[in-house]
Amino acid sequence: MLYLRSFIFQVGMWGFTIPFTLMCLFLFPFKPITRYKIISLWAKTMLWWVKITCNLSFKVSGIEYIPDKPFMILSKHQSAWETLAFQKIFPPQVWVLKRELLWIPFFGWGLAMTSPIAINRSAGRKALEQMKIQGIDRVKKGFNIVIFPEGTRMKPGETGKYHIGGAWLAHQLKLDIIPVAHNAGNYWKKNSFLRKAGVIKVVIGKPINSATEDPGSLNQKVKEWIETTMTDINV
């Protein structure tokens, strides 16, 4: 049954994604924030679809900590699920990602229309400057910023290196940091076809003032909060 449910979800996802992406290509003349609100309907539809087909839902705690001014999310990254769910949980946002993702047929084309901060990771220090310039632009356009500080999806129970780029950018832009922990990897694993039934737990932390500490201290504080919360979630 697990395989059948996952198969039905996958077929429905691609059946909806291809025509939806082609439709979104005609949204280019619209303002970026308007494009985002329309395109994010895809993510919200997929969350509904995975609940219907795979009985996979989620529960959020700490929703009251979401600011009413621009902020940065620094989150655990375990699955493709959170890239969908954050579009429902949080106000309009852009992700910092490697530019190669925009080259993926259909998915990447639609992603490009959401105004992400796309960087060349091999550019070294120039990548930081790319982030800052694009970050300033996106905040002015009404977006919040999402960064996964470990840089890649981690298996449940694993901790990667927390790269300082997210804390650095928040400090440069003077944005409050919202740390986020979740256990999506227990149900929707990296590169896995299967989507297990259950309730994903998402925990949103209190805002961290990025202007009062240096990026190194901010990065360590975010890491300690996320990893401690991950342990509590999985008890």
Sequence and secondary structure as in RCSB ss.txt:
>XXXX:A:sequence
MLYLRSFIFQVGMWGFTIPFTLMCLFLFPFKPITRYKIISLWAKTMLWWVKITCNLSFKVSGIEYIPDKPFMILS
KHQSAWETLAFQKIFPPQVWVLKRELLWIPFFGWGLAMTSPIAINRSAGRKALEQMKIQGIDRVKKGFNIVIFPE
GTRMKPGETGKYHIGGAWLAHQLKLDIIPVAHNAGNYWKKNSFLRKAGVIKVVIGKPINSATEDPGSLNQKVKEW
IETTMTDINV
>XXXX:A:secstr
 HHHHHHHHHHHHHHHHHHHHHHHGGGTTS HHHHHHHHHHHHHHHHHHHHHHH EEEEEE GGG  SS EEEEE
    SHHHHHHHHHSSSEEEEEEGGGGGSTTHHHHHHTT  EEE GGGTHHHHHHHHHHHHHHHHTT EEEE TT
SS   TT      THHHHHHHHHT EEEEEEE GGGTS TT S    EEEEEEE   B TTSS HHHHHHHHHHH
HHHHHHHHT 
